[in-house]
């Protein structure tokens, strides 16, 4: 991985990882619910990260993290994992992963705004142009134009749309809080901190609501467990860790924009797995998004 484009490459890989994760979690969420999937996948991811950390850093847990890192990375975990991902996963059974991923394109401007307010970050004209192209391409690739004789109307349940928007707010805000809390700290260990705090938060919520049965029940569904395992490996383990590596090396808004290409990447596997038809507009949108991403590399 070229050091010159380390952040951009990490962000692009993140988009690929999250594509796999979205497809896996959609199936699991439909079977056992968003709450259970969200907690179990974090526990699985923590196991993956602990094993990796032991071999890479010689310690299984982030005991070397500063108080500053624990506070801000922990807060980012609450915003991103507990709140943001809960609403994102809740939107999957209602509007599907493709529409949910489109709504997640709201995360880049949210991240850019948050980065401007918290980190005094700026965007160059090239970065802004690339962001516009990527977001435009994603929108073209996902939105299906209604019949010319029909009026434009909301084609998905409002509840699912609102859940998707709240998921985007969580991701956009969480990624900037992560950057502020992480600094130069190891990205994989930083993800561990976020997950540990998030798991503790979920356990507290479960205890208060007495929903322990909801957590045990999913393990009786083999397909759900398989989906959660795959999603955990590519989502909170690889995906989130590489997203932190990305924002550690480039502007938060640019990183979030590249990572927002998931709706484009998800088109091909959706055709293969779910036999969905791809329109000319979707193909054109994909090419436009790729061109927009290219602006970040030149």
C-alpha positions in Angstrom: 0.0 0.0 0.0 1.6 3.3 -1.2 2.3 5.6 1.7 1.4 8.6 -0.5 -2.2 7.3 -0.9 -2.4 5.3 2.3 -5.6 7.1 3.5 -7.4 6.9 0.2 -6.6 3.3 -0.4 -7.7 2.4 3.2 -11.0 4.3 2.6 -11.5 2.4 -0.7 -10.9 -1.0 1.0 -13.3 0.1 3.7 -16.0 0.6 1.1 -15.4 -2.9 -0.2 -15.5 -4.4 3.2 -18.7 -2.6 4.1 -20.3 -3.9 1.0 -19.8 -7.5 2.1 -20.9 -6.5 5.6 -24.1 -4.8 4.5 -25.2 -7.8 2.5 -24.4 -10.2 5.3 -26.1 -8.1 8.0 -29.2 -7.5 6.0 -29.9 -11.2 5.9 -29.1 -11.7 9.6 -31.2 -8.7 10.7 -34.2 -10.0 8.8 -33.9 -13.3 10.7 -33.1 -12.2 14.3 -33.5 -8.4 14.6 -31.3 -5.3 14.7 -30.6 -5.3 18.4 -29.2 -8.8 18.6 -27.2 -8.5 15.4 -25.6 -5.2 16.5 -24.3 -6.6 19.9 -23.3 -10.0 18.8 -21.3 -8.7 15.8 -19.4 -6.3 18.1 -18.5 -9.2 20.4 -17.3 -11.3 17.4 -15.3 -8.4 16.1 -13.7 -7.8 19.5 -12.4 -11.4 19.5 -11.0 -11.0 15.9 -9.3 -7.7 16.9 -7.9 -9.1 20.2 -6.2 -12.0 18.4 -4.8 -9.7 15.7 -3.6 -7.2 18.3 -1.8 -9.9 20.2 0.2 -10.9 17.2 0.8 -7.4 15.9 1.4 -5.5 19.1 2.1 -8.2 21.7 -0.9 -7.2 23.8 -4.5 -8.5 23.3 -6.3 -5.4 24.7 -5.7 -1.6 24.4 -4.3 -1.2 27.9 -1.8 1.4 26.5 -4.6 3.7 25.4 -4.6 7.2 27.0 -7.5 8.6 29.0 -8.1 11.0 26.1 -8.4 8.1 23.7 -10.8 6.1 26.0 -13.1 9.1 26.5 -13.3 10.3 22.8 -13.1 6.9 21.2 -15.6 5.6 23.7 -17.9 8.4 22.8 -17.5 7.7 19.1 -18.4 4.1 19.8 -21.7 5.2 21.5 -22.5 7.6 18.6 -21.4 5.3 15.8 -22.0 1.7 17.0 -24.8 1.9 19.5 -26.9 4.7 18.0 -25.9 5.0 14.4 -25.6 1.3 13.6 -28.7 0.4 15.5 -30.8 2.7 13.3 -28.9 1.6 10.2 -29.6 -2.1 10.9 -33.2 -1.3 11.8 -33.6 0.2 8.3 -32.5 -3.0 6.5 -35.7 -5.0 6.9 -37.8 -1.9 6.0 -36.0 -0.4 2.9 -33.2 -3.0 2.2 -29.4 -2.6 2.2 -29.2 -0.8 -1.1 -31.5 2.1 -0.1 -30.0 2.2 3.4 -26.5 2.6 1.8 -27.7 5.4 -0.4 -28.9 7.3 2.7 -25.5 6.7 4.2 -24.1 9.0 1.6 -25.3 11.8 3.9 -22.4 10.8 6.2 -19.7 12.6 4.2 -21.2 16.1 4.5 -22.0 15.4 8.1 -18.4 14.3 8.7 -17.1 17.3 6.8 -19.2 19.7 8.8 -18.3 18.0 12.1 -14.6 18.0 11.1 -14.8 21.7 10.3 -16.4 22.4 13.7 -14.2 20.1 15.8 -10.9 19.7 14.0 -10.7 23.0 11.9 -10.5 20.9 8.7 -10.9 22.4 5.2 -11.6 20.9 1.8 -9.8 21.9 -1.4 -11.7 22.6 -4.6 -10.5 19.3 -6.0 -11.8 17.5 -2.9 -15.1 19.3 -3.1 -15.5 18.4 -6.8 -14.6 14.8 -6.1 -17.2 14.7 -3.3 -19.9 16.1 -5.5 -19.1 13.6 -8.3 -19.1 10.6 -5.9 -22.4 11.6 -4.2 -24.0 12.4 -7.6 -22.9 9.1 -9.0 -24.2 7.2 -6.0 -27.5 8.9 -6.2 -27.9 8.1 -9.9 -26.9 4.5 -9.4 -29.4 3.9 -6.7 -32.5 6.0 -7.4 -34.9 4.6 -9.9 -36.7 7.3 -11.9 -40.5 7.0 -11.8 -42.7 6.9 -14.9 -42.7 10.3 -16.6 -46.5 10.4 -16.2 -46.3 9.8 -12.4 -45.6 12.4 -9.8 -42.4 12.1 -7.8 -43.2 10.5 -4.5 -41.6 8.8 -1.6 -41.2 5.2 -2.7 -40.1 3.8 0.6 -41.7 3.8 4.1 -40.9 7.1 6.0 -39.9 5.1 9.1 -37.1 3.3 7.2 -35.9 6.5 5.6 -35.7 8.2 9.0 -33.8 5.2 10.4 -31.3 5.4 7.5 -30.8 9.1 8.0 -30.1 8.6 11.7 -27.6 5.9 10.8 -25.8 8.4 8.6 -25.7 10.9 11.4 -24.2 8.3 13.7 -21.5 7.3 11.2 -20.6 10.8 10.2 -20.3 12.1 13.7 -18.7 8.9 15.0 -15.8 8.9 12.4 -14.8 12.5 13.4 -14.9 11.7 17.1 -12.8 8.7 16.4 -10.2 10.8 14.6 -10.1 13.3 17.4 -9.7 10.6 20.0 -7.3 8.4 18.1 -4.6 10.9 17.1 -1.5 8.7 16.3 -2.7 5.7 18.2 -2.9 2.3 16.5 -6.1 2.1 14.4 -6.9 -1.5 15.3 -6.4 -0.8 19.0 -8.6 2.3 18.6 -11.4 0.2 17.2 -11.0 -2.1 20.2 -11.6 0.8 22.5 -14.7 1.8 20.6 -16.1 -1.7 20.6 -15.3 -2.4 24.3 -17.2 0.8 25.4 -20.1 0.0 23.0 -20.4 -3.6 24.3 -20.5 -2.3 27.8 -23.2 0.2 26.8 -25.2 -2.5 25.1 -25.0 -4.8 28.2 -26.2 -1.9 30.3 -29.2 -1.4 28.0 -30.0 -5.1 28.0 -29.9 -5.2 31.8 -32.2 -2.2 32.1 -34.7 -3.5 29.5 -34.2 -7.2 30.5 -33.8 -8.4 26.9 -31.3 -11.2 27.5 -33.5 -13.7 25.7 -33.2 -11.6 22.5 -29.4 -12.1 22.6 -29.5 -15.9 23.2 -32.2 -16.7 20.6 -30.1 -15.8 17.5 -27.6 -18.6 18.2 -30.3 -21.1 17.3 -30.4 -19.8 13.8 -27.4 -21.1 11.9 -27.9 -18.8 8.9 -28.1 -15.8 11.2 -24.9 -16.8 13.0 -23.1 -17.3 9.7 -24.3 -13.9 8.5 -23.2 -12.2 11.7 -19.8 -13.8 11.6 -19.1 -12.8 8.0 -20.5 -9.3 8.6 -18.5 -8.9 11.8 -15.2 -9.9 10.1 -15.7 -7.5 7.2 -17.6 -4.8 9.1 -16.5 -3.8 12.6 -13.2 -5.7 12.3 -11.7 -4.9 8.9 -14.1 -2.2 7.8 -14.1 0.0 10.8 -10.4 -0.4 11.5 -9.5 0.6 7.9 -11.9 3.5 8.2 -9.9 4.8 11.2 -6.7 4.2 9.2 -8.2 6.4 6.5 -9.2 9.3 8.6 -5.9 9.1 10.4 -4.1 9.9 7.1 -6.6 12.1 5.1 -9.4 14.7 5.7 -12.5 13.2 7.4 -14.8 14.5 4.7 -12.8 13.0 1.8 -12.4 9.7 3.6 -16.1 9.5 4.3 -16.9 10.3 0.7 -14.7 7.4 -0.7 -16.2 5.1 1.9 -19.7 6.2 0.7 -19.2 4.2 -2.5 -20.8 1.2 -0.9 -24.1 1.7 -2.8 -22.2 1.4 -6.1 -20.2 -1.6 -5.1 -23.3 -3.4 -3.8 -24.9 -3.4 -7.3 -23.0 -6.3 -8.7 -23.3 -8.7 -5.7 -27.0 -7.7 -5.5 -27.4 -8.9 -9.1 -25.6 -12.1 -8.4 -27.1 -12.9 -5.0 -30.6 -11.4 -5.4 -31.0 -11.6 -9.2 -31.8 -7.8 -9.4 -31.8 -6.0 -12.7 -29.3 -3.2 -13.3 -30.4 -0.1 -15.3 -28.3 2.1 -17.5 -28.6 4.9 -14.9 -27.0 2.6 -12.3 -24.1 1.8 -14.5 -23.6 5.5 -15.4 -23.7 6.4 -11.8 -21.1 3.8 -10.9 -18.7 5.2 -13.6 -19.3 8.7 -12.4 -18.5 7.7 -8.8 -15.3 6.0 -9.8 -14.3 9.1 -11.7 -15.0 11.2 -8.6 -12.9 8.9 -6.4 -10.0 9.2 -9.0 -9.9 12.9 -8.2 -8.7 12.0 -4.7 -5.7 10.1 -6.1 -4.4 12.7 -8.7 
